[in-house]
Amino acid sequence: MITLVIATRNAHKVQEIQAILGRDCRYFTLDHFVAAPIVREDGSTFDENAQKKSVELARWLLKNPRFQSPLLVEDPEQRGPVLVLADDSGLEVDALGGSPGVYSARFAHIGTDIPGNAPDAANNQKLLAALKGVPEPQRTARFRCVVAATPVEVYDNLRRTTALFGDVLEKRTTLATGVCEGRIAFGPSGRGGFGYDPLFIPDGHEESFAALGEEVKNGLSHRARALALLKKWLDQLEGKD
């Protein structure tokens, strides 16, 4: 059985990942590793940020074997691969030149001295203000998600591996990308989802992600599409294909 360490504390994101990848995996999150370092997402692309988060958490686990115990299965013969999973995603709005992009989560804080991510409501409000007067045909946008999976060798003792050094972990990391095209509404709708979901209407629908519900969203979202690609790779890893 594959063990996945998801590099997030976002409960909504964890639920979405579990719903798409299924129950055949063992799941852990950063809530199980409270001492894990906070990774600064300073990449210029989603690929860079996703890989950095995944690799840095994998490297931390390798350097700190005492934190590996939750990942261990009692019977060594039953131990499957252990992978650190991280993603970076955001909204690209054509009328804004692709913004907010990698700054989606902290969009409302750009140009201020406020650190960290901004509240969803503030980000949505800033987006609507930025698109004021832009007609519907020009409000095209897309959600983009990149998921990174980095393998970790878990040990019963304090052995270390050469994967701690150089760019070995980066080379072993698998990336999967998903995109969902749509448009930005003139106002929020729906009570589900998170982030920009109340404003994003995916192609082929007239309701926002927040109004469509989790089941529909999980079938066509950017993260769903990236995870679907990753699931195929995981199935091959387990020899299911």
PLY file of the C-alpha trace (Angstrom):
ply
format ascii 1.0
element vertex 241
property float x
property float y
property float z
element edge 240
property int vertex1
property int vertex2
end_header
0.00 0.00 0.00
1.29 3.45 -0.92
1.74 5.96 1.90
1.21 9.62 1.02
2.41 12.55 3.10
0.43 15.55 1.87
2.33 18.79 2.39
-0.61 20.86 3.58
-2.82 21.62 6.57
-5.71 22.69 4.34
-8.54 20.33 5.25
-10.51 21.12 2.06
-7.52 20.23 -0.10
-6.87 17.00 1.81
-10.50 15.92 1.41
-10.36 16.63 -2.31
-7.14 14.64 -2.73
-8.50 11.68 -0.77
-11.75 11.70 -2.74
-9.88 11.54 -6.05
-7.02 9.17 -5.18
-9.31 6.82 -3.23
-9.01 4.82 -0.04
-6.26 2.48 -1.19
-3.56 4.78 0.21
-2.46 5.63 3.73
-2.70 9.40 4.24
-0.73 11.77 6.45
-0.62 15.57 6.44
1.48 18.28 8.04
-0.79 17.98 11.06
1.05 14.70 11.76
4.44 16.44 11.49
4.06 19.69 13.41
7.83 20.21 13.51
8.11 20.26 9.72
9.54 23.53 8.39
7.44 26.08 6.54
8.55 26.18 2.92
8.66 29.59 1.28
6.83 29.49 -2.04
9.05 31.89 -3.96
9.09 30.16 -7.34
7.99 31.96 -10.49
5.92 28.99 -11.69
3.53 26.45 -10.19
5.99 23.68 -11.13
8.78 25.28 -9.10
6.64 25.83 -6.01
5.07 22.36 -6.02
8.43 20.64 -6.46
10.10 22.79 -3.81
7.43 21.99 -1.21
7.53 18.28 -1.97
11.31 18.00 -2.06
11.89 20.07 1.08
9.47 17.99 3.15
10.98 14.77 1.79
14.47 16.01 2.64
13.34 16.97 6.16
11.91 13.49 6.73
15.15 11.91 5.55
17.23 14.14 7.82
14.97 13.51 10.83
14.31 9.75 11.04
12.78 10.12 14.52
9.75 11.71 12.84
9.31 8.77 10.47
7.67 6.38 12.95
4.04 7.17 11.94
4.92 6.15 8.38
6.27 2.73 9.30
4.26 -0.44 8.81
4.98 -3.18 11.35
5.64 -5.83 8.73
8.52 -4.64 6.50
7.31 -6.92 3.70
4.02 -5.04 3.63
5.61 -1.63 3.27
4.84 0.07 -0.01
6.31 3.28 -1.40
6.23 6.43 0.72
5.68 9.61 -1.26
5.53 13.25 -0.27
2.76 14.99 -2.18
2.61 18.75 -2.68
0.77 20.97 -5.07
0.66 24.55 -6.17
-2.31 25.97 -7.96
-3.88 29.24 -8.83
-6.07 31.29 -11.09
-4.91 32.78 -14.38
-7.14 35.57 -15.71
-6.53 36.56 -19.32
-7.72 40.16 -18.90
-5.13 40.56 -16.12
-2.25 39.13 -18.15
-2.40 35.79 -16.34
-2.60 37.24 -12.84
-2.94 36.46 -10.02
-1.14 33.23 -11.00
1.33 32.00 -8.38
0.20 34.88 -6.16
-3.43 33.71 -6.10
-3.53 32.87 -2.39
-2.00 36.20 -1.36
-3.48 38.37 -4.11
-5.14 40.86 -1.76
-1.89 41.32 0.20
0.23 42.23 -2.82
1.46 45.81 -2.41
0.93 45.76 1.36
3.13 44.91 4.32
0.84 42.08 5.37
2.63 38.72 5.21
1.17 35.37 4.22
-2.02 34.42 2.43
-5.02 36.72 2.31
-8.57 35.71 3.28
-10.58 34.22 0.43
-13.16 36.99 0.64
-10.47 39.67 0.27
-8.93 37.92 -2.74
-12.32 37.60 -4.40
-13.16 41.22 -3.74
-9.86 42.40 -5.24
-10.37 40.22 -8.31
-13.85 41.61 -8.93
-12.53 45.15 -8.53
-9.72 44.47 -11.00
-12.25 43.17 -13.56
-14.76 45.98 -13.08
-16.14 46.97 -16.46
-14.65 43.97 -18.27
-17.40 42.34 -20.38
-18.20 38.65 -20.12
-16.45 37.57 -23.35
-13.19 38.97 -21.98
-13.45 37.41 -18.52
-11.89 34.11 -19.61
-9.70 32.40 -17.05
-8.35 29.04 -15.99
-7.36 27.24 -12.84
-3.98 25.53 -13.12
-2.60 22.94 -10.70
0.73 21.16 -10.55
1.10 18.17 -8.22
4.57 16.96 -7.25
5.32 13.51 -5.79
8.72 12.85 -4.23
9.65 9.33 -3.04
11.04 8.90 0.46
12.87 5.83 1.75
11.72 5.22 5.31
14.01 3.38 7.73
13.81 1.71 11.13
17.22 3.05 12.06
19.19 6.26 11.61
20.67 5.45 8.21
20.77 8.28 5.71
20.92 8.17 1.94
22.68 10.03 -0.80
19.25 11.42 -1.68
19.92 14.02 1.01
22.53 15.63 -1.16
22.66 17.36 -4.51
19.61 17.31 -6.74
18.76 13.61 -6.40
15.34 14.28 -4.88
14.51 16.81 -7.57
15.35 14.28 -10.28
13.18 11.63 -8.62
10.16 13.92 -8.34
7.18 13.33 -10.64
5.03 16.27 -11.76
1.44 16.19 -13.01
-0.40 19.22 -14.39
-4.13 19.85 -14.67
-5.98 22.81 -16.20
-9.65 23.78 -16.04
-10.86 26.51 -18.41
-13.71 28.85 -17.55
-14.66 32.45 -16.87
-15.00 34.85 -13.96
-18.53 35.73 -12.89
-19.67 39.23 -12.00
-20.37 38.18 -8.42
-19.95 35.22 -6.05
-22.43 32.36 -5.86
-22.67 29.05 -4.02
-21.68 28.00 -0.53
-19.22 25.21 -1.26
-15.58 25.10 -2.20
-12.90 27.57 -1.20
-10.58 30.17 -2.71
-11.95 31.60 -5.96
-14.57 28.86 -6.36
-17.54 31.26 -5.85
-16.39 33.34 -8.85
-15.15 30.67 -11.28
-17.60 29.19 -13.79
-16.05 26.23 -15.62
-16.63 25.79 -19.33
-19.81 23.86 -20.09
-21.56 25.06 -16.94
-23.56 28.10 -15.83
-22.85 27.77 -12.11
-19.70 28.43 -10.14
-17.52 25.73 -8.61
-18.95 26.73 -5.23
-22.50 26.09 -6.47
-21.84 22.93 -8.48
-20.88 20.86 -5.44
-17.87 18.73 -4.57
-18.83 15.70 -6.66
-19.09 17.71 -9.88
-16.03 19.81 -9.07
-13.91 16.76 -8.29
-14.70 15.42 -11.75
-13.44 18.41 -13.71
-11.31 20.71 -11.55
-7.67 21.50 -12.26
-6.57 19.58 -9.17
-8.79 16.64 -10.13
-7.20 16.47 -13.56
-3.67 16.67 -12.17
-4.47 14.02 -9.56
-6.05 11.77 -12.19
-2.73 11.78 -14.05
-0.88 11.15 -10.80
-3.22 8.27 -9.96
-2.30 6.53 -13.22
1.36 6.82 -12.23
0.62 5.50 -8.73
-1.26 2.55 -10.21
1.78 1.74 -12.35
3.99 2.07 -9.28
1.87 -0.56 -7.53
1.74 -2.75 -10.63
-2.02 -2.32 -11.13
-1.66 -1.57 -14.84
0 1
1 2
2 3
3 4
4 5
5 6
6 7
7 8
8 9
9 10
10 11
11 12
12 13
13 14
14 15
15 16
16 17
17 18
18 19
19 20
20 21
21 22
22 23
23 24
24 25
25 26
26 27
27 28
28 29
29 30
30 31
31 32
32 33
33 34
34 35
35 36
36 37
37 38
38 39
39 40
40 41
41 42
42 43
43 44
44 45
45 46
46 47
47 48
48 49
49 50
50 51
51 52
52 53
53 54
54 55
55 56
56 57
57 58
58 59
59 60
60 61
61 62
62 63
63 64
64 65
65 66
66 67
67 68
68 69
69 70
70 71
71 72
72 73
73 74
74 75
75 76
76 77
77 78
78 79
79 80
80 81
81 82
82 83
83 84
84 85
85 86
86 87
87 88
88 89
89 90
90 91
91 92
92 93
93 94
94 95
95 96
96 97
97 98
98 99
99 100
100 101
101 102
102 103
103 104
104 105
105 106
106 107
107 108
108 109
109 110
110 111
111 112
112 113
113 114
114 115
115 116
116 117
117 118
118 119
119 120
120 121
121 122
122 123
123 124
124 125
125 126
126 127
127 128
128 129
129 130
130 131
131 132
132 133
133 134
134 135
135 136
136 137
137 138
138 139
139 140
140 141
141 142
142 143
143 144
144 145
145 146
146 147
147 148
148 149
149 150
150 151
151 152
152 153
153 154
154 155
155 156
156 157
157 158
158 159
159 160
160 161
161 162
162 163
163 164
164 165
165 166
166 167
167 168
168 169
169 170
170 171
171 172
172 173
173 174
174 175
175 176
176 177
177 178
178 179
179 180
180 181
181 182
182 183
183 184
184 185
185 186
186 187
187 188
188 189
189 190
190 191
191 192
192 193
193 194
194 195
195 196
196 197
197 198
198 199
199 200
200 201
201 202
202 203
203 204
204 205
205 206
206 207
207 208
208 209
209 210
210 211
211 212
212 213
213 214
214 215
215 216
216 217
217 218
218 219
219 220
220 221
221 222
222 223
223 224
224 225
225 226
226 227
227 228
228 229
229 230
230 231
231 232
232 233
233 234
234 235
235 236
236 237
237 238
238 239
239 240
